[in-house]
């Protein structure tokens, strides 16, 4: 059961990503947290994902997510927007989902910003 709005938890998690705040991210992950990238690659477990974030931020020190649309359906939060990998880069459009359990992020997933995925998540205007 969530006591905090799942959107607020998700936006805080993303703020920690944009700040490269590994401690903050770790504090918002469930022990069995799952990260799934666009290719379907899965990183399971808080410890594994913490190490993955550290390495990611070493590789991409200017990475930043910007969301243009945020919706929640129960404990599932759907985010539509873009990432920039380096300042000045063209936006890398994507769809993210966050599954919230007990006020923590149980899953953070990234999808291609395709017409099929927009339809799947009802993101058509």
C-alpha positions as CSV (number, residue, x, y, z in Angstrom):
1,X,0.0,0.0,0.0
2,X,1.3,3.4,-1.0
3,X,0.9,6.4,1.3
4,X,2.6,8.9,-1.0
5,X,1.4,9.7,-4.5
6,X,3.2,7.3,-6.8
7,X,3.9,10.2,-9.2
8,X,5.8,12.1,-6.5
9,X,7.9,9.1,-5.7
10,X,8.7,8.6,-9.4
11,X,9.5,12.2,-10.0
12,X,11.8,12.2,-6.9
13,X,13.5,9.1,-8.3
14,X,14.1,10.8,-11.6
15,X,15.4,13.9,-9.8
16,X,18.0,11.7,-8.2
17,X,18.9,10.4,-11.7
18,X,19.3,13.9,-13.0
19,X,21.4,14.8,-9.9
20,X,23.4,11.6,-10.2
21,X,22.5,11.0,-6.5
22,X,23.2,7.3,-6.1
23,X,22.4,7.4,-2.4
24,X,19.0,8.9,-3.1
25,X,18.3,6.3,-5.8
26,X,19.3,3.4,-3.6
27,X,17.0,4.8,-0.8
28,X,14.0,4.7,-3.2
29,X,14.6,1.2,-4.6
30,X,13.0,-2.0,-3.3
31,X,15.4,-4.8,-2.4
32,X,14.2,-6.7,-5.4
33,X,14.2,-3.6,-7.7
34,X,14.3,-4.3,-11.4
35,X,15.6,-2.1,-14.2
36,X,14.7,-2.9,-17.8
37,X,16.2,-1.0,-20.7
38,X,14.8,-0.6,-24.2
39,X,16.5,-3.8,-25.4
40,X,14.8,-5.8,-22.6
41,X,18.0,-6.2,-20.6
42,X,17.2,-6.7,-16.9
43,X,19.2,-5.7,-13.9
44,X,17.7,-7.3,-10.8
45,X,18.3,-6.4,-7.1
46,X,19.0,-3.1,-5.3
47,X,22.8,-3.9,-4.9
48,X,23.2,-4.7,-8.6
49,X,21.3,-1.7,-9.7
50,X,23.3,0.6,-7.4
51,X,26.5,-0.6,-9.0
52,X,24.9,-0.1,-12.4
53,X,24.0,3.5,-11.6
54,X,27.5,4.3,-10.4
55,X,28.9,2.9,-13.7
56,X,26.3,4.7,-15.8
57,X,27.0,8.1,-14.2
58,X,30.8,7.5,-14.8
59,X,30.0,6.9,-18.5
60,X,27.4,9.6,-19.0
61,X,28.1,12.4,-16.5
62,X,25.7,14.9,-18.2
63,X,22.7,12.4,-18.6
64,X,19.3,14.1,-17.9
65,X,15.7,13.0,-18.3
66,X,12.9,15.5,-19.1
67,X,9.3,14.4,-18.9
68,X,6.6,16.1,-20.9
69,X,3.7,13.9,-19.7
70,X,3.3,12.1,-16.4
71,X,0.3,9.9,-15.6
72,X,-0.4,7.3,-13.0
73,X,-2.7,4.3,-13.0
74,X,-2.7,3.0,-9.5
75,X,0.9,2.1,-8.7
76,X,2.1,2.3,-12.3
77,X,3.4,5.7,-13.4
78,X,3.9,6.4,-17.1
79,X,6.3,9.1,-18.3
80,X,6.8,10.4,-21.8
81,X,9.6,12.7,-22.7
82,X,13.3,12.5,-23.6
83,X,16.8,12.0,-22.3
84,X,19.9,14.0,-23.3
85,X,23.1,12.1,-22.9
86,X,25.4,15.2,-23.2
87,X,24.5,18.9,-23.1
88,X,23.7,20.0,-26.6
89,X,22.7,16.6,-27.8
90,X,19.5,16.0,-29.7
91,X,16.7,14.7,-27.5
92,X,16.4,10.9,-27.2
93,X,12.7,10.4,-26.9
94,X,11.4,7.5,-24.8
95,X,8.6,6.2,-22.6
96,X,9.4,5.2,-19.0
97,X,7.3,3.3,-16.5
98,X,7.8,3.1,-12.8
99,X,6.0,0.5,-10.6
100,X,5.7,1.7,-7.0
101,X,5.4,-0.6,-4.1
102,X,5.3,0.5,-0.4
103,X,6.5,4.0,-1.5
104,X,9.5,2.6,-3.3
105,X,10.4,2.0,-6.9
106,X,10.1,-1.7,-7.6
107,X,10.7,-1.4,-11.4
108,X,12.0,1.3,-13.6
109,X,11.6,0.5,-17.3
110,X,12.4,2.3,-20.6
111,X,10.5,1.8,-23.8
112,X,11.1,3.0,-27.4
113,X,9.0,6.0,-28.2
114,X,7.2,4.2,-31.0
115,X,3.6,4.5,-32.2
116,X,3.0,1.0,-30.9
117,X,4.2,1.9,-27.4
118,X,2.3,5.2,-27.4
119,X,-0.9,3.2,-28.2
120,X,0.0,0.6,-25.5
121,X,0.2,3.3,-22.9
122,X,-2.6,5.4,-24.3
123,X,-0.3,8.4,-25.0
124,X,-2.0,9.5,-28.2
125,X,-3.1,13.1,-28.0
